[in-house]
């Protein structure tokens, strides 16, 4: 914090040197209201009982308890005290029971030289208009990229791997 009473430099010059706006120097946070503290305590109790309630249901529950606040204020208070809603995550990797599973053939194998075992890795990279997919052929021992392929769509055609530059 800049102490403007002691310094020989003006507040304007100090803020220029620090690269901040002068309004940040004079800003003082508003103290939290007593009613907001009561509401936050009530929100914590509601969250213990219903951790899956978001700010909308929390607003309804608080109204039932006698606290009249709109959803924007409830959302702000939830963020302030760090309450997060529990919800089921996306199930993106569910194994199809029709697909056959194969045994892990490298268990117990000592990998002690290059070109003994290769692996393929597919990852997606987010770009402005969607995703691009990167396929890499990796040597397990040296972790060297043996070849790669970049594609705009993920399909089951044979990838033509390019050697690294």
N, C-alpha and C positions, 0 to 999 in steps of 0.2 A: 504494500500500500504506500502511496506517495504521501509524505508528510510535508504539506505545503507551508506550514508555519515556520519550520526550521530552515528549509532550503533557501539558497540564494537565487536559484532559478525560478522563473515564473511557472505556474501550473501548466500554462500552454506549452512552454518549452519542454518541461518534464514529460508531458504526454506525447509530444512529438518525438523525443528521444526514445521513449519506450514503445512507440508505435501503437498507442491506444487512444481511444476517444476520451475527451475530457469528461464526458457524461459518466464514464465508468468510475471516475475518481469521486464524483459527488454522489453517486448512487448509494442509497442505503436500503437494504432489504426490509420489506414490511414484516412486522412480527406476525406470527400465526395467531389467528383469533381463537379464543377459548372454545367457541362453538365448533370450529373446525377440528380442534383437538378431540373434542367429544365425538364428533362424527368419525374421525379416523380410528378412535378406539372401538367404536361400534362396528366399523368396517372390518377391523381385524377379527372381531368376534364372529361376524357373519362369514368371513372368509374361512375361519376354522371349521365352521359347520358346513359351508357350501363352497369349497375351493374352486368349483367350476363356474361360479357366477362371474360374469363380466360386469362392465360398468353399467349396462342397461338394467340387468336384474338387480344389481347392487342398489341402483337408484330406487327401484320399486320397493326393495326390502327396507331401505332407509326411510322411505315415505311411510311404510307400515309401522315403523318404529317412532314416527313423529318428526323426522328430520326432513324439512322441505328444501331440497337442493336439486338443481337440474343436472342432467347427465354430464354436461361439460365440467361442472365443478367436481362431480363424483370421480370422473376420469382423471382430472388433475390431482385430486387428493390420493387416488389409488397409485398414480405414478410417483407422487411425492413420498409415500411410505413404502413403495416398492412391492405392492401387491400385484401378483400376476395370476391370470386365470389358467387353471389346468384344463387342457382339452386334449383329445386324442391326436396324435401326430399322424402325418400322412404315412400310409402303408405302401411304400414304393417298392420294397423288395420282398414280395411274397412268393415263395416257391410254388410252382405249379406241380401238383402231385402227379400229373401225367408225365412230367419230364423225369428221365432216369437220372440217378445220381451215380457218380463214378468214384472209385476209391482214390485216395490221395497217394500217388505213386512215389512221391519224393520223401516220404516219412522214413527216417533212418539213413537216407542217402547223404554222404559227405560230399559237399560241393567244394572242390579244391582247385579248380582250374577254369579258365575262360572257355566259353562255347560248350560247356558240359550241359547246362540247362538254360533254356530260354523261356521267357514268359511274355504274355500279351496283356496289356492294360488298355482299357478304353475309358476315357473320361470326357466330360462335356465342358465346354467353355462358354459362358454367357456373353453374348454380344448384344448390340443395340436391338436387333430385330429377331432375336431368338437364341439359338445355340449352334455351335459347331462342335463336331466330335473329333477327338484326337485318339488315334490308335497307335500304340508304340510297342515294338518288339524289343524286349529288354534282356540282356544277358544277366543272369542272377548273380554270378560270381563277381563280375567287375561293375555291375550296375550301369553298363554302357548301353546307350540306345543303339540298337542294331538297325532299326528302320522305323519309319513312321508314316502315317497317312492321315490327312485332314479331310473331313467330309461335312457337307452341309446337312446331310440326313443320315440317320442310322438305319441301315438296311442290311440284308444278308448276302450281299454280293461279295466276291473275293476281293479283299483289299490288296492293292498293289503298294507295297511298302517302299518308301524312299529311304535311301541311306542318309544318315545325318551329314550335314555340311561340315 
